[in-house]
Amino acid sequence: MQSEVFGPMVCVLEYGNNIGTLRNLFRDQRQAIVFAKQIIDLADEEYTCIGSNKWFCEAKNEYLEIKAL
């Protein structure tokens, strides 16, 4: 029996003062970006891009970040 081997994964992290760290795993960068944009679009507050694949919501004091694992 062969085991399936997965390539590098991409993680969308949400963290801040009012929430613990939430991690969502994706198989590629494209899927992670789509998910992050959905979070930003559904938020009641505005997110500001503060770096490559990193956003900050001042009103909620929360971060959203995409990282390769």
Protein Blocks (a to p, Z undefined) as FASTA:
>chain_A
ZZdddddddddddddfkbccdddddfbfklmmmmmmmmmmmpmbdcddfbehiacdfklo
pacddddZZ
